[in-house]
Amino acid sequence: MKQVYMDHSATTATDPAVTEAMLPYFSEKYGNPSSLYTIGRQARRAIEEARQHVSDLIGAKKEEIIFTGSGTESDNLAIKGSVLKNRGKGDHIITSSIEHHAVLHTCKYLEKNGFKVTYLPVSKEGIVNPADVEKAITPQTILITIMHANNEIGTIQPIEEIGKIAKEKQITFHTDAVQTAGKIPVNVDALGVSMLSVSAHKIYGPKGVGALYLRKGTAIEPQLHGGGHERNIRSSTENVPGIVGFGKASELAKERLPHESNLTALRDSLIKGVLEIEDSYLNGHPVKRLPNNANFRFSFIEGESMILNLDMKGVAASTGSACSSTSLEPSHVLMAIGLRPEEAHGSLRLTLGRKNTQEDVDYVISVLPDIVKKLRMISPLSR
């Protein structure tokens, strides 16, 4: 049976070149990077080389990169660290209603601990209006956190415009760029951000390693205390193999970035083919979206059933964020763009990657109509 992987927003396969780069740091160059002897210094040099590659990918300075254990940790460190450090200046945070749970749940936690949070609405295409950001600012606002692109519907946010507002108002600005780094050009100065989160396993690197860009002069409170690693911001002996893999994946992502736009043609071909199915709709903005993201909804059926039936045909897909795939609740993102619960439950996310071909797209387009037809025939929601 043909196997087609179309869930690259959930994770990616580790590139063979990344695995090769990592291997020596498990058994040959296994030193603790804080040690002074030779194999410790080898590990330290490898970390610093990786730090340079990650910084190059996002247009940052090497010393502005803090390695973490994941994109989720980077978001937590940025948000909690920033507001706790600046608590004396205010207690108000601005975010959007479609953020990843790593941001939303962190904000909910902070609300329980005395902070106030404004959750901005989005348009029916999933776009935050910069005017709404500016309107929400109060004298107590100490942080704005808006994602660069949504992980479910792929919409790209006007971060540059929001960055200008944040700079003018002298407010710390964080963006979750986990879905954009390596897929579209990301430059921290152009975006105007103070902090930016990235993750290795979204760009063909290993799981369990991420990074936080922290602009020079941006103060945050450490969330892990111990040996003072990563400039006293993130204590823990560094995951050397993972960091090396992240560095190599970043280097490859920067080299291959011009070719990522090729996915746009495949994405558009996929969208065109799927929308030929009766009562199917595209979620998100038709143009301002990631080059690899296609998110659909189908009337009268449930997304989970589609996923299982696609899996039986060898196609890996999702209904939304991998982090909430076991939840019975409808996607908060799809609800925020105005869908009814039954519409949100009928969603399907297909996200392309480097190895996908037109043949893969054609295969999905060929098997999906029969799946939809079969599910509608047995659905109590069907007309």
N, C-alpha and C positions, 0 to 999 in steps of 0.2 A: 504494500500500500504506500502511496506517495505521502511523504511527511513534509508539511509546510509550517514553519514557525512564524507566526505573525503577532507576537506579543512582546516586541522589543522595548516597549515602554515599561514593562514589568522587570525585565532583566535581559542581558545579552550574554551570548557565549563568550568565554574568555578567549581572546585572540591567541593563537599558538605562539606568536612572538612575545606576547605578554607572559605566558606561562614559562617560556624558555628563559626570559629575563629574571623571573622570580626564583626558579629552581635552586640556584647556588646559595640563596639566602636561607634555605631550609636546613642545609646539611654541611656546606663548605664554609660559607661566610656568615656563620650563625651568631656572631658576637652581639653583645648588648651595645647599642650605639652610644651609650653613656660611658662605656669603658675606655680606658686610655691605651690599651695594648692594640696590636695590629688588627686583629679581626673585629675589634670594637670600632676602630677608626674606619675600617672598610665599610662597615654598616652605616656609620655616620655619613661618609662620603656618598653612599648610595641614596640615603634619604635626601641629602641636599641636592643631588642631581635630579631626583624625582620632583623635589619641590620646585626646581627651576622649570621642569617640563609642565607641571600643573599651572604654574604662574604664567607661562608663555601661552597656554591654551586660552586663558581669559584676559590676557593683557595686563596682568598685575606685576608687582615687584615680588621677587623671590621671598623676601622676608615678611611679606604680608599673607603668606599661606600657612595655615594651622591644620595639621593633619588630625583627623578624627576617626571614629569607628564606622561612620555612615553619614548619609545625607540627613537622616533623622537627627542624629546627634549634632550635626552642624547647625540645623535649624534651632534645636533646643539651646545650644550654646550661644548662638547669636541673639535669640529673643530673650531668654532668661538672663543671660550675661549682661546684655545691654540695659534692660530695664532695672535690674537690681543695682547696677553700677550708677544709674542716673535717677534713682528713686527720689532723691532729694530735690530734683528739678521738676518732677511731675509724675503722674500715674496713669497716663492715657496712651493706649496703643491703637493704631489703625491697621486693619487688615481687610481681606476680602472674604466673601461668603463661599468662594470656591477653592480655597487653599487646600493643600495636602493636609492630611490629618496630623502630620508632624508639626505643622504650624497651628492648625485649629485647636488641637487638644492641648498644646502648650499654652495657647491664649486662654483657653477655658480654665486650665490649672491656675494661671496667674489671676484670673477673675476671682477665683476662690481665695486668693491671697491678697486681696485689696486693690488690685488694678482694675481699671475700666478699659473695655475693648469695644471699638466700633467695627462692626462687620459690614463692609460696604456691599451693596447689591451690584449685580452685573447686568449687562444687556442680554437679550435673548440669544445672542451669539457668544456670550460668555466673556465680554470685555468690560474691564473696569474703566469708568469715566474719570480722567484726571481731575476734572472739576469737582467731582464728588469727594476726592481725596482732599483737595484744598479746602472745601467747605467743612469737612469733618475735623480739621485741625483746630485745636484749642490751645490756650496758654499752657495747659498741662500735658500736651502731647510730647512724648519722648521717643517714640518709635513708630515707623511705618514699615510694614512687612507685606509685600505684594509679590506673588510668584511671577517668574519671567514667562513661563508658558504652562498651561494646565496639563496635568498628567493624564486626564481622562479625555477631554475633548480637543486638546491640542492648541487652543487659542493662545496667541502671543499677545502679551499685555504691553501697553504703552509705557514701558519702564523709563525710557529717556525723559518723557514729559513729567512723570511722577518724580523722577530724580531731580529735575530742575526745581520743582516745587519744594521738595525736601531740602535742597541746598539753600534756596532763598529763605526758608523758614528756620534753617539751622537745626533740622531734625535728623536723627540717625535713620538711615534707610537700608533695609535688608531685602534681598530677593532670593528666592529659592530657584536656582538655575539648574537643578538636577536634570530636568528634561531638555534643556537647551544646549548646554555645553557639549560641544562635539557634533551638534546637529545643525546649528546656525551660528553665525559669528557672535561671539560674546566678548565684550570689552568693558571692563569695570569702569573706566573713565568715561566712555561714551554713554554708558547706562546711568552714571552718576550715583552709584551705590556706595554705601559705607561698608556693607557686608554682603557676601554672596556664598551660597551653599552649592557644593557639587558632590557627585558620588561616582566611584570608579566603575561599579557594575552596570551602569547605564551606557558606558562607552567602551564595552568589550574588555573591561578590566575585572579584577576579582571582587567578590562580595566582601563586606566587612571592613571597608575603608572609604573614607570620604575626606572632604577638606572644607574649611571655612576661609574665605578671603576676608581679611580684616584690614581695612584701610589704615594706614599709618595715622595715628592720632585718635583713632576710635577706641574708646575705653570700654572694656567689658569685665564682668566678674567671672572668674573661673568657676566651673561647675564640678570639676574633679580636682581634689586636692591630694597632693602627695609629693612626688619627687621634683616637681617644677619643670616637667618636660614641655616642649613646644612653647618656649618663651614664657614659662610659668602660667600658660593659659589652659593647657590640657595635659594634666599629669597622667601618666601611664607609659610604661616602656613601649616604645613605638613598634607597631606591626611592620617590621622591616620588609618581609616578602610582599605583603599587601601594598605597602607604600611604593616599593619598586615597581610592582605591577601597575599601580595607578599612574606612576610617572611614564612608564612605557606606553600605556594606553592613551595618555594625554598627548604624548609625542606623535603617536600614530593618528590620533583624532585630528590634530592640527594639520598634519600632512594630507589627510584624506578629506578634510572639510570641503574643499571645492567640489568633490565628487558626491557629497551628501545631497546636493541639490538634485542629483539624478533621481533620487527617490520621489521627488515631486511628480514626475511624469508617471511613475508607477502608482503613486497615491491617487492621482487624478483618474487614471485608468480604472483603478479599483472602485473609486467613488462612482464613476459613470456606470460601471457594470452593475454594482449593487443597487443603485437607485432605479434601475429598470424593473426591480421587483415591486409589485403593487403595494401601496401603503408602506413604503420605506422612506426614511427621511435622514438627512445629514444633521448631526449635532455639532454645534460650534460654528465659527466663522468660515465661510467658503474659501477665503484667501489668506487671512491672517492666522494661519495655523502651521504647526510643525510640518516639515516636508514629508514625514513618515506616518502621520496620524490620520486615521479615518475612523470616525465614530458615528454609528448609525442607531436609529431606533425603528422598530417594526411593530406595527399595530397588531394587537390581538394575540401576542405570544410573549413568553418570558425569556430573558437573555440566558439564564442558566441552562435552559433546555437546548438553546442553540449551541452553547459552548460544548455541552456533552455530545450532541449530534455531530458537530464539526470535529470533535476529537475522534469520534468513530470513523471519520473520513480522513484522519491524519492531519487535521488542521488545529494548531494551538492558537487560541484567541482568548479574549476576556470580556467581561461586561463593564469593566472600569478599572479602578486602582487594584493592584494585586494585594495591597495591604488590607482591603476591605472585602475581598472576594468571598469570604465566608459569612458576611453580614446579610441578614434578611431585610435590612432597611434599604429603601431606594437610594441611589447615589445622591449625595448632598449637592454635587455639582449640577446634575441634571435637574434637580428640584429648583436650584437657584436660577437656572435659565428659564424657568417657568413651566416645566413639564409636570403633568399630573403623575401621581405614583405609578399608575398602570403603564404610562408611557415610559417612565424612567426604568421600570423593570424590564422593558423590551429592548434594552440597549445592547449593542455589540461594538467592542473596540478592536480594530485591526491595526497593528502598528508594524511597519516594515523595517527591515534592516539591510545591512550590506550585502548579504547573500541572497536576498529575495530577488526573483526574476519575474519577467512578464508571464512566464509559464506558471509560476506560483499564483500570480494574480488571476490568470485565466482559470486555473483550477478552482480557486475559491469561488469565483463568479459562476462556475459551472455546477458546483455542488450545493451552494447556498439556497437557490430558489426551491429546490425539492425539499430541503430541510424546513424552510419557512412554510411551504405548502402543507407538509405533513403535520407540522405543529399546529397550524391554524385549524386543520380538520378536527383535531382532538381538543382544541382549546375551548374552555367555557367562555372566554372573552370574545371569541369569534362571532361575526355577524351571522 
